[in-house]
Amino acid sequence: RVFEPLPAGGLASRTRAMLKVEDGCVNFCSYCIIPYARGRVRSLSMEEAVAESLRLAREGYREIVLTGIEISSWGRDLKTGLTDLVEAVCRAVPEVRIRLGSLEPRTVTEEFCIRLAALPNVCPQFHLSLQSGCDETLRRMNRKYDTERFYQSVALLRDHFEDPAITTDMIVGFPGETEAEFGQTMDFIQRCAFSAMHIFPYSRRPGTPAAQMAGQVPKAIK
């Protein structure tokens, strides 16, 4: 229930440091054990994030990645939001490139894009977790968006940033996934034209709703 700092740095031979700013998740996707294992959202304060960024800049790091379990929820417990954090960190260390970890599609709004596009040291690479390009599969996954909303995020990023790199995560072989649903995902991937993808076979996690769903896909098909 309390944010546990993870000291950043210690990689003297590297140019990039990972700065943990958030822990926990309350999205309760049907395949995921994290909300049960890691608890509710806890955020590193903006003041501490800025101080850590300044320290990392003094140590010579040229890029800082803001990371966590679900950074889109950063600030929920502090009555603020991720865009405010990115602005504060970018302005504190203008000579350091700031990259964001994995984002939920809901994060990308017109305001988010306008404010981040005004920060010259934001890295224009955005990792949006998709998981499936089929609306019915997304519903079974208990994801909080459909493909239309996801594509809005992709379009907004391309409208506001010059040639951004948009990457994603995919899960294949989710319980109940049919060849037709998989085909919808393939078509949607083509539409989004991702720069890169992380693709995983569905992993059954005891204690999650998906583990009890009918239509478990055989390993060979996944």
C-alpha positions in Angstrom: 0.0 0.0 0.0 3.1 2.3 0.1 5.2 3.2 -2.9 8.5 1.3 -2.8 11.3 3.3 -4.3 13.6 1.5 -6.8 16.9 3.4 -6.9 17.7 4.3 -10.5 21.1 4.3 -12.0 24.0 2.0 -11.1 24.6 1.4 -14.8 27.8 3.3 -15.3 28.5 1.9 -18.7 25.0 2.7 -20.0 23.5 5.9 -21.3 19.9 5.1 -20.3 18.5 4.9 -16.8 15.1 3.5 -15.7 13.2 5.6 -13.2 10.3 3.8 -11.5 7.5 6.3 -10.8 4.5 4.1 -10.2 3.5 0.7 -8.8 0.3 -1.3 -8.7 -2.7 -1.5 -11.0 -6.5 -1.5 -10.7 -7.5 -2.3 -14.3 -8.2 -6.0 -13.5 -7.7 -7.3 -17.1 -9.0 -10.9 -17.0 -5.7 -12.5 -17.8 -3.5 -10.6 -15.4 -2.5 -11.4 -11.8 -0.8 -8.0 -11.1 -3.7 -6.2 -9.4 -3.9 -9.1 -6.9 -0.2 -9.4 -6.4 0.9 -5.8 -6.5 -2.0 -3.9 -5.0 -3.5 -0.6 -5.8 -1.9 2.4 -7.6 0.9 4.1 -5.7 3.0 7.0 -7.2 6.4 8.5 -6.6 5.8 12.1 -5.8 6.6 14.7 -8.5 9.2 16.3 -6.3 11.0 13.0 -5.8 10.8 12.2 -9.5 12.3 15.6 -10.4 15.0 15.2 -7.8 15.9 11.7 -9.1 16.0 13.0 -12.6 18.4 15.7 -11.6 20.6 13.2 -9.9 20.7 10.9 -12.9 21.5 13.9 -15.2 24.4 14.8 -12.9 25.7 11.2 -13.2 25.8 11.5 -16.9 22.8 9.6 -18.1 21.5 10.9 -21.5 18.1 9.2 -21.4 15.6 8.5 -18.6 12.8 6.1 -19.0 9.7 6.8 -16.8 8.5 3.3 -15.9 6.3 1.4 -13.6 3.6 -1.3 -13.5 1.0 1.0 -15.2 2.3 4.5 -15.6 -0.9 5.7 -17.2 -2.3 5.7 -13.7 0.5 7.8 -12.2 -0.8 10.5 -9.9 -4.2 8.9 -9.3 -3.4 8.9 -5.6 -1.8 12.3 -5.8 -4.7 14.1 -7.6 -2.6 14.9 -10.6 -1.7 13.1 -13.9 1.1 11.7 -16.1 1.2 14.7 -18.4 2.1 17.0 -15.5 4.9 14.6 -14.4 6.4 14.4 -17.9 6.4 18.2 -18.2 8.1 18.6 -14.8 10.8 16.1 -15.5 11.5 17.3 -19.0 11.8 20.9 -17.8 14.1 19.9 -14.9 16.6 18.1 -17.2 16.3 19.7 -20.6 19.5 18.1 -21.8 18.3 14.6 -21.1 15.9 12.7 -23.4 12.8 11.5 -21.6 11.1 8.3 -22.8 7.8 6.9 -21.5 7.2 3.3 -20.6 4.1 1.3 -21.7 0.9 3.4 -21.9 -2.8 2.6 -21.9 -4.6 4.0 -25.0 -6.8 6.2 -22.8 -3.7 8.3 -21.9 -3.3 9.6 -25.5 -5.7 12.5 -25.8 -5.5 15.8 -27.8 -4.3 17.6 -24.6 -1.6 14.9 -23.9 -0.3 15.2 -27.5 -0.3 19.0 -27.6 1.5 19.3 -24.2 4.1 16.6 -24.9 4.8 17.8 -28.5 5.9 21.1 -27.0 8.7 19.4 -25.0 11.8 19.1 -27.2 13.4 16.4 -25.1 10.4 14.0 -25.2 11.4 10.9 -27.1 8.7 10.4 -29.8 8.4 6.7 -29.2 5.1 5.5 -27.7 4.3 2.0 -26.6 0.6 1.5 -26.5 -0.6 -1.8 -25.2 -3.1 -3.3 -27.6 -3.2 -7.1 -26.7 -5.8 -7.8 -29.4 -7.2 -6.1 -32.6 -10.6 -7.8 -32.2 -13.2 -6.0 -30.1 -14.8 -9.2 -28.9 -11.5 -10.5 -27.7 -10.8 -7.2 -26.0 -14.1 -7.5 -24.2 -13.2 -11.0 -22.8 -9.9 -9.6 -21.8 -11.7 -6.8 -19.8 -9.6 -4.2 -21.6 -11.0 -0.7 -21.2 -11.1 0.3 -24.9 -12.1 -1.0 -28.3 -10.2 -0.9 -31.6 -11.8 2.4 -32.6 -10.5 4.2 -29.4 -7.1 2.6 -29.8 -6.8 3.8 -33.4 -7.8 7.3 -32.2 -4.6 7.3 -30.1 -2.5 6.2 -33.0 -3.9 8.9 -35.2 -3.5 11.6 -32.6 0.2 10.7 -32.1 0.8 10.8 -35.9 -1.0 14.2 -36.1 1.1 15.8 -33.4 4.5 14.2 -33.7 6.7 14.0 -36.8 7.0 10.3 -37.7 6.6 8.9 -34.2 7.6 5.3 -33.5 4.4 3.5 -32.2 5.0 0.1 -30.7 2.7 -2.4 -29.0 2.1 -5.6 -27.1 0.0 -8.5 -28.4 -1.4 -11.7 -26.8 -2.3 -14.5 -29.2 -4.4 -17.6 -28.4 -6.5 -15.9 -25.7 -9.4 -18.2 -24.5 -12.1 -18.4 -27.1 -10.1 -16.7 -29.8 -11.3 -18.0 -33.2 -9.5 -17.9 -36.6 -11.9 -15.1 -37.6 -11.0 -13.1 -34.5 -7.4 -13.6 -35.1 -7.9 -12.4 -38.7 -9.5 -9.2 -37.4 -6.4 -8.7 -35.3 -4.1 -9.2 -38.3 -6.1 -6.7 -40.3 -5.9 -4.1 -37.4 -2.2 -4.6 -37.1 -1.8 -3.7 -40.8 -4.0 -0.6 -40.3 -1.9 0.7 -37.3 1.4 0.0 -39.0 3.4 -0.4 -35.8 7.1 0.2 -35.8 7.6 -2.9 -33.7 5.6 -5.4 -31.6 6.1 -7.7 -28.6 4.0 -10.8 -29.3 3.3 -13.4 -26.6 1.2 -16.6 -26.4 -1.5 -16.3 -23.8 -0.2 -17.6 -20.4 -2.7 -19.1 -18.0 -2.5 -17.5 -14.6 -4.2 -19.4 -11.7 -6.6 -17.0 -9.8 -7.5 -14.9 -12.8 -10.9 -15.0 -14.6 -9.3 -16.0 -17.9 -7.9 -19.1 -16.4 -11.4 -20.4 -15.9 -12.8 -19.4 -19.3 -14.0 -22.0 -21.8 -12.2 -22.4 -25.1 -8.6 -22.6 -23.9 -6.5 -22.6 -27.0 -4.0 -25.6 -27.4 -0.4 -24.7 -27.1 0.5 -25.8 -30.6 -2.1 -23.4 -32.1 -0.9 -20.5 -29.9 
